[in-house]
């Protein structure tokens, strides 16, 4: 299960959030969005897609 490190930038009315998905202390993907949830979902989707490509197909 990934953990997320989330940072935020910008003024209160126009923030951008960046989430880094970490597995075993290693950053595996990053997502940027207008909310923490959106950034985490993008990071999760990116991690899933990259892991799916790396896993051998049965």
C-alpha positions as CSV (number, residue, x, y, z in Angstrom):
1,X,0.0,0.0,0.0
2,X,1.5,3.3,-1.0
3,X,1.9,6.2,1.3
4,X,1.5,9.8,0.0
5,X,3.6,12.9,0.8
6,X,1.5,15.9,-0.1
7,X,2.8,19.5,-0.5
8,X,0.8,22.6,-1.5
9,X,1.7,25.7,-3.4
10,X,-0.1,28.9,-4.2
11,X,-2.5,31.3,-2.6
12,X,-5.4,30.0,-0.6
13,X,-7.9,30.6,-3.4
14,X,-5.8,28.9,-6.1
15,X,-3.7,26.1,-4.5
16,X,-2.0,23.3,-6.4
17,X,-1.2,20.1,-4.5
18,X,1.6,17.7,-5.4
19,X,1.4,14.1,-4.1
20,X,4.3,11.7,-4.2
21,X,3.4,8.0,-3.9
22,X,6.0,6.1,-1.8
23,X,6.4,2.4,-1.5
24,X,9.0,1.0,1.0
25,X,10.4,4.5,1.2
26,X,10.9,4.9,-2.6
27,X,9.1,7.5,-4.6
28,X,7.3,5.7,-7.5
29,X,5.1,8.4,-8.9
30,X,3.8,11.9,-8.6
31,X,0.5,13.6,-9.2
32,X,-0.6,17.3,-9.3
33,X,-4.1,18.5,-8.8
34,X,-6.4,21.2,-7.4
35,X,-7.1,19.1,-4.2
36,X,-5.1,16.6,-2.1
37,X,-7.5,13.9,-3.2
38,X,-7.1,14.7,-6.9
39,X,-3.3,14.8,-6.6
40,X,-3.2,11.4,-4.7
41,X,-5.5,9.8,-7.3
42,X,-3.3,10.9,-10.1
43,X,-0.2,9.7,-8.3
44,X,-2.0,6.3,-7.7
45,X,-3.1,6.0,-11.3
46,X,0.4,6.8,-12.6
47,X,2.0,4.3,-10.2
48,X,-0.5,1.6,-11.2
49,X,0.1,2.2,-14.9
50,X,3.9,2.1,-14.4
51,X,3.8,-1.1,-12.3
52,X,1.4,-2.7,-14.8
53,X,3.9,-2.2,-17.6
54,X,6.8,-3.6,-15.5
55,X,5.0,-6.8,-14.3
56,X,5.3,-9.8,-16.5
57,X,2.1,-10.9,-18.2
58,X,0.8,-14.4,-17.4
